[in-house]
């Protein structure tokens, strides 16, 4: 059985992923944080959301070639 609001939380995670893919990193992070907060408060499993959120970081950091050019 799902916790109340589980569907909306899942939708918010999906929205965060779409926003991140579209380059809206700040909005994506806000939605990830909101979803994680609700999931933790409801006692729902949330590791998978933390893993999805962690994949945002490599997309917004410069790649190795760009980092070398900045040094």
N, C-alpha and C positions, 0 to 999 in steps of 0.2 A: 504494500500500500504506500502511496506517495504522501509526503508531508503536504500540508496546505501551502499553496503557492509554488509548488515544485515546478509546475508547467511554466509559470511566469519567470522563474529563476532560470530555467533551461533556455527560455527564449532570450533572456537578457545575456546569457553566455554566448548564444549564437549571434546576437547583435554585436557584442564586443568583438567577436572574431571577424565579422563582416566589416566593422569599422576599422579594425586594425589592417585588414587586407586592402582597404580603400585609402589607407594612409592617415587616418584620423586617430593617431596614437593616444592623445590625451583623453578623448572621448571613450576610446576602447578601454583604457586603464580604469576610468571612472566606472564603467559598466562591470568590468571584472571585479573591482573592489566591492561594488554594491551587491553583486551576486554572491561573492564569497562571504560577505558579512551576513547576509540573510541565511545562507546555507549553514554557516557556523552556528548562528543563533538558534536555528531550528534543529540542530544536531544531525544535519544531513551530511553524507559523505561529500567531500569537496576536493580531494587530492587531484582528481582528473581536471578540475578547473584550474588549480594551481599549476599543473603541468601545461595546460593550454596557454595560460598567461605567461609562463616562462618562455614559450616559443616566440613571443613578441619581441623580446630583447634582441635576438640575432638579426631580425629584420630592420631594426632601427639603428643598429650600430653600423659604422662604416665597415666595409670589407677589408681584408688584409692589405690589398693594394692601396686603398684610400688611406688606411692608417699609416702605411709606410710613407706616403707622400706628405702626410701631416707632420712627420717626425723631423 
